[in-house]
Each structure stands twice: as structure tokens, then as C-alpha cells.
Amino acid sequence: MPAFITQPFDPDLQPPSLVPDYKSTVLRAPPRPLVVAKASLSELSGPVFGERHVGPLDHDLTRNSVCNGEPLGERIVVHGKVTDDHGHPIPQTLIEIWQANAAGRYVHKIDQHNAPLDPNFLGAGRVLTDAEGNYKFYTIKPGAYPWGNHPNAWRPNHIHFSLFGPNITTRLVTQMYFPGDPLLQYDPIFLGVPPNGRERLISQFDLSITEPNFALGYRFDFVLRGHYATPFETI
Ligand SMILES: [Fe+2]
């Protein structure tokens, strides 16, 4: 059975569907208990993601959509490992990320924040974990941006992550934050995660993966199950 499917929901760690201070959950949270659908054979044995789905620059957001120069902002390396609850690496996990640019603006028609787009930065990338469960992205540190949740609401710097397991039904989504961000204490999405899980969503500055004269390094590991599981978005 794929590790992703068997992850039990731990209310001390995982965010609930309904977080009243996070306004959009009020409308989208299921009003009744979920019905667990048994996975079919085709879901468990369907196509898996592999090397052929990932291009050579897909992991490098500083280069994967350049138009007329390099993207603006602070270059960073985001590196980590995907493991199960026993520390065993999970290889061949497709990890996708999306994020705002250094000015806090997404390349998306819904994002009308009055901050500049960067013609050399798309803000999306993907990579497969290697045989030891490791992954690495090069990107630009995302900027904070305002959102309409409440007056003067600003999202902390963050990168969205999606992890696909062995098939399309085993997707987990979460957000990575940065250490020392003063906006974390005001963010209802971050605060919607139980206190026990919040630290697991904050990356660690790591001098050992910082690349001299190029980019600061941040470590962000994923644990898919158990007491140290990474909190994931439930809806
Ligand atoms: Fe975001």
C-alpha cells in the first residue's frame, strides 16, 4: 500500500478543514464527515510519474523561464528529503512548487496585486526525488503579498509544495515558510496548523547547502506519516 494513502489524520498535527479565521475555509470545509472511498485497483496500479515527465531545467526556477535576463531577487537553494515515519527514503516522488516572485506577485490572472511581474520568472518548478529521497530546487526567495482575508492581511514568504505518491490519488499539498518571518504570527493559514505542527512547516537556514557566491540554502524535509509527519492541507 502506498505510504501516502495510509497516512492517518492526526488532529494534533494536521490542520482542520475549517479554520474560521481563514475565511475561505468557512465556505469550502465539508459540513459533514468525509466518506472514505476505497482505492480501486486502477488507482493503485495506474501510471506513475517518472524521469520522462521532468525536464532538465524544471528544478531551477532561476533558469526555467528566462526571457531576456536573470530573475530579480535573492537566489536560494531549497533542499530536503522525503521519508516515511521510519526514516526510510521515498524515491521517485514528484515534487512540484509554485510561488510568488521577489515582489510578491504570482504569474496568474487572478493575482492583481500592484507589484511588478518579472519577465524572467514564472514561479513554478518540479523535480523527482532521487534514490535516497532527496530533492533540490533553485529559486528566488518569494516576497510577501497582501490578500483579502481581513484588513491589512499579508501572507508570509512561502513556497507551495505538492507531492505526488505512486499514483494520481496520492497527492499532498503544503506550504514552506522561512525562519524568523514576522508575518507568521499574524497568518491564519499558518496559525490554522496546530502548534505541534507549525515548526515543521518552517524551513531551516543551512550553511552546508548554501552555495558560495551564488545562493543561500534552506532545508525543508517531508515526513509522510507518524508522530513527526509534515502537516498537509486537508482541502
Ligand atoms: Fe501563496
Residues whose N, C-alpha, C, O or C-beta is under 5 A from the ligand:
A	BS01	LIG	none
